Amino acid sequence: MTLTGRLTSCLLMLAIISIAVFVTGAEKVHSCCTQVSTKRITVPILGYKIQKWNPPCVKAVIFETEDGPKCSHWKEDWVFEKVMQLEKARRSQATTSSPTGRAMTPKPSVPL
């Protein structure tokens, strides 16, 4: 193969790889919140997790509900109150007596 033929082959391969990367990037589905809501959640909330900012994901509190995950704005007062309520409930469930009679302390939660 000549130098021109090799160069053409390399350029063609580079073009195919570039197109493949571009297409898969456009179709990529993110399993994170890219938008948040300030609306109160009216369905029962089962739990929550904190999502840190990492584009395209935004900083959010993700509430696990009976209807599925809901992305909420972390600065909303009601969100903070609900997280505190859920933490209090978790701590009361996690604090149990051990066989030695000492109370077990729950793991600290992630701060908002």
Rosetta blueprint (number, residue, H / E / L):
1 M L
2 T L
3 L H
4 T H
5 G H
6 R H
7 L H
8 T H
9 S H
10 C H
11 L H
12 L H
13 M H
14 L H
15 A H
16 I H
17 I H
18 S H
19 I H
20 A H
21 V H
22 F H
23 V H
24 T H
25 G H
26 A H
27 E H
28 K L
29 V L
30 H L
31 S L
32 C L
33 C L
34 T L
35 Q L
36 V L
37 S E
38 T L
39 K L
40 R L
41 I L
42 T L
43 V L
44 P L
45 I E
46 L E
47 G E
48 Y E
49 K E
50 I E
51 Q E
52 K L
53 W L
54 N E
55 P L
56 P L
57 C E
58 V L
59 K L
60 A E
61 V E
62 I E
63 F E
64 E E
65 T E
66 E L
67 D L
68 G E
69 P E
70 K E
71 C E
72 S E
73 H L
74 W L
75 K L
76 E L
77 D H
78 W H
79 V H
80 F H
81 E H
82 K H
83 V H
84 M H
85 Q H
86 L H
87 E H
88 K H
89 A H
90 R H
91 R H
92 S H
93 Q H
94 A H
95 T L
96 T L
97 S E
98 S L
99 P L
100 T L
101 G L
102 R L
103 A E
104 M L
105 T L
106 P L
107 K L
108 P L
109 S L
110 V L
111 P L
112 L L
